[in-house]
Amino acid sequence: MNRSKRVVFFVSLVFIVATTLGAAWQSKRLTNTAGYSNNARLAADGLNIYAVWDDDTPGNYEIYFKRSTDGGLTWQATKRITNSSNASHYPAIAVNGANIYVTWYKDLSGNSQIFFRKSVDSGATWQSSKQLTDNAGFSGIPVIAVNGVNVYLAWVDRTPGNAEIYFMRSTDSGATWQTAKRLTNTSGDSNSPAIAVNGANIYITWNDDTPGNAEIYFRKSTNSGTSWQAAVRLTFNSGDSYNSAIAVRNNNVYVTWQDNTSGNNEIYFRKSPDTGTSWLSAKRLTNTANDSSQSALAFTGSNVYVVWSETMTNDEIYMKKSTNSGGSFGTAEKLTNNSGNSYNPDVIISGANIYVIWTDTTPGNNEIYVKYSLIS
């Protein structure tokens, strides 16, 4: 096929995907197993959409992978990434071109360790897994980001006696990994890290209960993780602020989290317009009698999208959109309306489409669903 025909084919495929999706949301069920599928996460490169999750159908939790090569219209057969007698949990995924990076934690000898696996052909085949930590304490809840050949990993580690945040990087696409750096050193517990990268800038958020309740903190590196600036505290509340998410576009850094100061969990948003040097006032995105939790966010241009799970009669997935880089947000849109619980969402944007993935109990056990649409 000559180059002009390849270009015409690609443009035609994008048009078909966009026309099929239209302005309405399309839903697909990604799993159908006897066990429980949980903790789904998404990544994308153009029309290639990738999902990972954990599932206990084999008798213990294992990590699974699924891909679509046509923008989410169809999905190929599920691949099992792990296969051991030890439970593997909480996968995270990052993509750079044909390179896919997946991390998770595995229960080993009374504690847990961080593992990593890579594909160089868009998930068709996978290299052997690597064990990245070998600590005396629990190492878990990993998050991952990639920029070129640099792969960055953060996680929670209890080796010091309390939970602290650690960081590790690879400068050769995951072939080798440098010595871990400890990013927190407090008397309380630091948990639930989130990570984002833009060029040489790496941004990490987490929650720490040293002040007496959980608060959100932020830390930044401007040299690809070689050194780190001092931690910045982003919340000062009487309740608990936790489960942060982070995204970055150029100089704009966006953070969301849940906070129970009002008596129930609500979703908050905060923005830095100057790569984390200063921060605008927090915005409260939800204000209901229900619990709003587990937020995630994504952006394209000046549009910022925040999704979360809200507890009503059952849990449902909601989304809010900003068209001015987080200056203001529109009305919440309800993305699910199921008889079971829909929770733990993730959101990404690839090309002209937005994708949301979550766990749903409607079938009777936990299954993974994805919903997608043209960006409106």
C-alpha positions as CSV (number, residue, x, y, z in Angstrom):
1,M,0.0,0.0,0.0
2,N,1.5,3.3,-1.0
3,R,1.7,6.3,1.4
4,S,-1.3,8.2,-0.2
5,K,-3.5,5.1,0.2
6,R,-2.4,4.6,3.8
7,V,-3.3,8.3,4.6
8,V,-6.7,7.9,3.0
9,F,-7.3,4.7,4.9
10,F,-6.4,6.2,8.2
11,V,-8.5,9.3,7.7
12,S,-11.4,7.1,6.6
13,L,-11.1,4.9,9.7
14,V,-11.1,8.0,12.0
15,F,-14.2,9.2,10.2
16,I,-15.9,5.9,10.6
17,V,-15.1,5.8,14.3
18,A,-16.3,9.4,14.8
19,T,-19.4,8.8,12.8
20,T,-20.2,5.6,14.7
21,L,-19.7,7.2,18.1
22,G,-21.6,10.4,17.2
23,A,-22.4,12.7,20.1
24,A,-24.0,10.0,22.1
25,W,-22.2,7.6,24.6
26,Q,-21.6,4.0,23.6
27,S,-21.1,1.3,26.2
28,K,-19.3,-2.0,26.1
29,R,-18.8,-4.7,28.6
30,L,-15.2,-5.8,28.7
31,T,-15.3,-8.7,31.1
32,N,-17.6,-11.7,31.6
33,T,-16.1,-14.0,34.2
34,A,-17.2,-16.1,37.2
35,G,-15.0,-14.0,39.5
36,Y,-14.7,-10.3,40.4
37,S,-13.0,-7.8,38.1
38,N,-11.8,-4.6,39.7
39,N,-9.5,-1.6,39.6
40,A,-9.6,-1.0,35.8
41,R,-7.4,1.6,34.2
42,L,-7.1,3.0,30.7
43,A,-4.3,4.3,28.4
44,A,-4.3,5.1,24.7
45,D,-2.2,5.9,21.7
46,G,-4.4,7.2,18.8
47,L,-7.0,4.6,17.9
48,N,-5.3,2.0,20.1
49,I,-7.1,1.9,23.5
50,Y,-5.7,-0.3,26.3
51,A,-7.4,-1.5,29.5
52,V,-5.9,-3.4,32.5
53,W,-7.6,-4.7,35.7
54,D,-7.4,-7.4,38.3
55,D,-9.7,-10.5,38.4
56,D,-9.9,-13.3,40.9
57,T,-11.5,-15.9,38.6
58,P,-8.4,-18.2,38.7
59,G,-8.8,-18.5,42.5
60,N,-6.6,-15.5,43.4
61,Y,-6.3,-12.1,41.8
62,E,-4.4,-11.8,38.5
63,I,-3.8,-8.9,36.1
64,Y,-5.5,-8.8,32.8
65,F,-5.1,-6.7,29.6
66,K,-7.4,-6.0,26.7
67,R,-7.0,-3.7,23.7
68,S,-9.0,-2.1,20.9
69,T,-7.3,-1.0,17.7
70,D,-10.3,0.8,16.3
71,G,-11.0,3.5,18.9
72,G,-13.1,1.2,21.2
73,L,-15.5,-0.1,18.6
74,T,-14.3,-3.7,19.0
75,W,-12.0,-5.3,21.6
76,Q,-9.6,-8.2,21.1
77,A,-9.4,-11.2,23.3
78,T,-8.3,-10.7,26.9
79,K,-4.7,-11.4,27.8
80,R,-3.6,-12.6,31.2
81,I,-0.5,-10.6,32.3
82,T,0.2,-12.5,35.5
83,N,0.0,-16.2,36.4
84,S,1.2,-17.2,39.9
85,S,-0.1,-18.6,43.2
86,N,0.3,-15.1,44.7
87,A,-2.4,-12.5,44.3
88,S,-1.7,-9.6,42.1
89,H,-3.5,-6.3,42.6
90,Y,-4.1,-2.7,41.5
91,P,-2.6,-2.4,38.0
92,A,-1.5,0.9,36.5
93,I,-0.7,1.5,32.8
94,A,1.2,4.0,30.7
95,V,1.8,4.1,26.9
96,N,4.3,5.6,24.6
97,G,3.7,4.7,21.0
98,A,4.0,0.9,20.6
99,N,5.5,0.6,24.1
100,I,3.0,-0.3,26.9
101,Y,4.1,-0.4,30.5
102,V,2.0,-2.1,33.2
103,T,2.8,-2.2,37.0
104,W,1.0,-3.8,39.9
105,Y,1.8,-5.2,43.3
106,K,1.9,-8.9,44.3
107,D,1.5,-10.5,47.7
108,L,4.7,-12.2,48.6
109,S,5.8,-13.9,51.9
110,G,3.5,-11.8,54.1
111,N,4.1,-8.5,52.4
112,S,3.7,-7.1,48.9
113,Q,6.2,-6.1,46.2
114,I,6.0,-4.0,43.0
115,F,6.2,-5.7,39.6
116,F,6.5,-4.4,36.1
117,R,5.9,-5.8,32.6
118,K,6.4,-4.3,29.1
119,S,5.1,-4.8,25.6
120,V,7.0,-3.3,22.6
121,D,4.3,-4.2,20.0
122,S,1.1,-2.5,21.3
123,G,0.3,-5.5,23.6
124,A,0.6,-8.3,21.0
125,T,3.4,-9.9,23.1
126,W,4.8,-9.2,26.5
127,Q,8.4,-9.4,27.9
128,S,9.0,-11.2,31.2
129,S,7.9,-9.4,34.3
130,K,10.4,-7.7,36.6
131,Q,10.2,-7.4,40.4
132,L,11.2,-3.8,41.1
133,T,11.1,-3.9,45.0
134,D,12.3,-6.3,47.6
135,N,11.5,-4.6,50.9
136,A,10.7,-5.8,54.4
137,G,7.5,-3.9,54.4
138,F,4.4,-3.6,52.2
139,S,5.1,-2.0,48.8
140,G,1.9,-1.4,46.8
141,I,-0.6,0.9,45.1
142,P,1.8,1.8,42.2
143,V,1.2,4.5,39.7
144,I,3.2,5.0,36.5
145,A,3.9,7.6,33.8
146,V,6.1,7.8,30.7
147,N,7.9,10.5,28.7
148,G,9.9,9.2,25.8
149,V,12.3,6.6,27.1
150,N,11.8,7.7,30.7
151,V,9.4,5.6,32.8
152,Y,8.4,6.9,36.2
153,L,6.9,4.9,39.1
154,A,5.6,5.9,42.5
155,W,4.1,3.7,45.2
156,V,3.3,3.4,48.9
157,D,5.9,1.6,51.1
158,R,5.5,0.6,54.8
159,T,9.1,-0.5,55.2
160,P,10.0,2.6,57.4
161,G,7.2,1.5,59.8
162,N,4.6,3.9,58.5
163,A,3.4,4.4,55.0
164,E,5.6,6.6,52.8
165,I,5.8,7.5,49.1
166,Y,8.7,6.2,47.1
167,F,9.7,6.9,43.5
168,M,11.7,5.0,40.9
169,R,12.7,5.7,37.3
170,S,14.0,4.0,34.2
171,T,15.8,6.0,31.6
172,D,15.9,3.1,29.0
173,S,12.2,2.3,28.5
174,G,12.0,0.0,31.5
175,A,15.0,-2.2,30.7
176,T,16.8,-1.1,33.9
177,W,15.7,0.8,37.0
178,Q,17.6,3.2,39.2
179,T,17.6,3.1,43.0
180,A,14.3,4.1,44.6
181,K,14.0,7.6,46.2
182,R,11.9,8.2,49.3
183,L,9.7,11.3,48.7
184,T,8.0,11.6,52.1
185,N,9.3,11.3,55.6
186,T,6.6,12.1,58.1
187,S,5.2,10.8,61.4
188,G,1.9,10.0,59.7
189,D,0.9,7.7,56.8
190,S,1.3,8.9,53.2
191,N,-1.0,7.1,50.8
192,S,-2.7,7.0,47.4
193,P,-0.1,8.6,45.2
194,A,-1.0,10.0,41.7
195,I,1.6,11.0,39.0
196,A,1.7,13.1,35.9
197,V,4.5,14.1,33.6
198,N,5.2,16.9,31.1
199,G,8.7,16.9,29.6
200,A,11.3,16.9,32.3
201,N,8.6,18.0,34.9
202,I,7.2,15.2,37.1
203,Y,4.3,15.9,39.5
204,I,3.1,13.7,42.3
205,T,0.2,14.1,44.8
206,W,-0.8,12.0,47.8
207,N,-2.6,12.3,51.1
208,D,-0.9,12.4,54.5
209,D,-2.6,12.2,57.9
210,T,0.3,13.8,59.9
211,P,-1.8,16.9,60.6
212,G,-4.3,14.8,62.4
213,N,-6.5,14.3,59.4
214,A,-5.7,13.4,55.8
215,E,-4.6,16.3,53.6
216,I,-3.5,16.5,50.0
217,Y,0.2,17.2,49.3
218,F,2.1,17.9,46.1
219,R,5.7,17.5,45.0
220,K,7.5,18.4,41.8
221,S,10.7,17.5,40.0
222,T,12.0,19.7,37.1
223,N,14.8,17.4,36.0
224,S,13.1,14.0,35.3
225,G,13.2,12.9,38.9
226,T,16.9,13.5,39.7
227,S,15.9,16.0,42.5
228,W,12.7,17.1,44.0
229,Q,11.4,20.4,45.3
230,A,9.9,20.7,48.8
231,A,6.4,19.2,49.3
232,V,3.5,21.7,49.2
233,R,0.3,21.2,51.2
234,L,-2.8,21.8,49.0
235,T,-5.6,21.3,51.5
236,F,-6.3,22.7,55.0
237,N,-9.6,21.2,56.1
238,S,-11.2,19.8,59.3
239,G,-12.2,16.6,57.5
240,D,-10.2,14.1,55.5
241,S,-9.0,14.9,52.0
242,Y,-7.8,11.9,50.1
243,N,-7.7,9.9,46.8
244,S,-6.2,12.6,44.7
245,A,-5.8,12.5,40.9
246,I,-3.6,14.8,38.8
247,A,-3.2,15.8,35.2
248,V,-0.9,18.4,33.5
249,R,-1.2,20.4,30.3
250,N,1.7,22.8,29.5
251,N,1.9,25.1,32.6
252,N,-1.5,24.0,34.0
253,V,-1.5,21.4,36.7
254,Y,-5.0,20.0,37.7
255,V,-5.7,18.1,40.9
256,T,-8.9,16.6,42.2
257,W,-9.7,14.7,45.4
258,Q,-12.5,13.8,47.8
259,D,-13.2,15.5,51.1
260,N,-15.6,14.7,53.9
261,T,-15.5,18.0,55.8
262,S,-19.1,18.6,55.0
263,G,-20.2,15.3,56.6
264,N,-20.1,13.3,53.4
265,N,-17.5,13.0,50.7
266,E,-17.5,15.7,48.0
267,I,-15.2,16.2,45.0
268,Y,-12.9,19.2,44.9
269,F,-10.6,20.6,42.2
270,R,-7.6,22.9,42.3
271,K,-5.4,24.3,39.6
272,S,-1.9,25.7,39.3
273,P,-1.4,27.9,36.2
274,D,2.4,28.0,36.6
275,T,3.6,24.3,36.9
276,G,2.8,24.1,40.5
277,T,4.6,27.2,41.8
278,S,1.3,28.8,42.9
279,W,-2.2,27.5,43.3
280,L,-5.7,29.0,42.7
281,S,-8.4,28.5,45.3
282,A,-10.1,25.1,45.4
283,K,-13.4,24.6,43.7
284,R,-16.1,22.3,45.1
285,L,-17.5,20.3,42.2
286,T,-20.2,18.4,44.0
287,N,-22.7,19.5,46.6
288,T,-25.2,16.7,47.4
289,A,-26.4,14.6,50.3
290,N,-24.7,11.7,48.7
291,D,-21.1,10.5,48.9
292,S,-19.0,11.5,45.9
293,S,-15.7,9.7,45.7
294,Q,-13.0,8.2,43.5
295,S,-12.4,11.1,41.1
296,A,-10.3,10.9,38.0
297,L,-9.6,13.6,35.4
298,A,-8.4,14.1,31.8
299,F,-8.1,17.1,29.5
300,T,-7.8,18.1,25.8
301,G,-7.0,21.7,24.9
302,S,-8.9,23.9,27.3
303,N,-11.4,21.2,28.1
304,V,-11.0,19.5,31.5
305,Y,-13.2,16.5,32.4
306,V,-13.7,15.1,35.9
307,V,-15.5,11.8,36.6
308,W,-16.4,10.3,39.9
309,S,-18.7,7.7,41.6
310,E,-21.7,9.0,43.6
311,T,-23.7,6.9,46.0
312,M,-27.4,7.3,45.6
313,T,-29.7,4.3,45.8
314,N,-26.7,2.6,44.3
315,D,-23.4,4.0,43.0
316,E,-23.4,5.7,39.6
317,I,-20.7,7.4,37.5
318,Y,-20.9,11.2,36.9
319,M,-18.9,13.7,34.9
320,K,-18.4,17.4,34.9
321,K,-16.7,19.4,32.1
322,S,-14.8,22.7,32.1
323,T,-14.2,24.5,28.8
324,N,-11.9,27.1,30.2
325,S,-9.0,25.1,31.7
326,G,-10.8,24.6,35.0
327,G,-12.0,28.2,35.5
328,S,-15.6,27.0,35.8
329,F,-17.4,23.7,35.4
330,G,-20.8,22.9,33.8
331,T,-23.6,20.8,35.1
332,A,-22.9,17.2,36.2
333,E,-23.8,14.5,33.6
334,K,-24.9,11.1,34.8
335,L,-23.0,8.5,32.7
336,T,-24.6,5.3,34.2
337,N,-28.0,4.3,35.3
338,N,-27.8,0.7,36.4
339,S,-29.4,-1.6,39.0
340,G,-26.0,-2.5,40.4
341,N,-23.2,-0.3,41.7
342,S,-20.9,1.5,39.2
343,Y,-17.7,2.8,40.8
344,N,-14.0,3.3,40.6
345,P,-13.9,5.2,37.3
346,D,-11.0,6.2,35.1
347,V,-11.0,8.6,32.2
348,I,-8.8,9.3,29.2
349,I,-9.0,11.3,26.0
350,S,-7.4,10.0,22.7
351,G,-7.9,11.9,19.5
352,A,-11.5,13.2,19.2
353,N,-12.9,10.7,21.8
354,I,-13.3,10.5,25.5
355,Y,-13.3,7.1,27.3
356,V,-14.5,6.2,30.8
357,I,-14.0,2.8,32.4
358,W,-15.4,1.5,35.7
359,T,-16.4,-1.5,37.8
360,D,-20.1,-2.5,37.7
361,T,-21.9,-5.0,39.9
362,T,-25.1,-5.1,37.8
363,P,-24.4,-8.6,36.4
364,G,-24.3,-10.0,39.9
365,N,-20.5,-9.9,40.3
366,N,-18.0,-7.2,39.5
367,E,-17.4,-6.7,35.8
368,I,-15.5,-4.0,33.8
369,Y,-17.4,-1.6,31.5
370,V,-16.2,1.1,29.2
371,K,-18.2,4.0,27.7
372,Y,-17.0,6.4,25.0
373,S,-18.1,9.3,22.8
374,L,-16.9,12.0,20.6
375,I,-15.8,15.0,22.7
376,S,-18.6,17.5,22.8
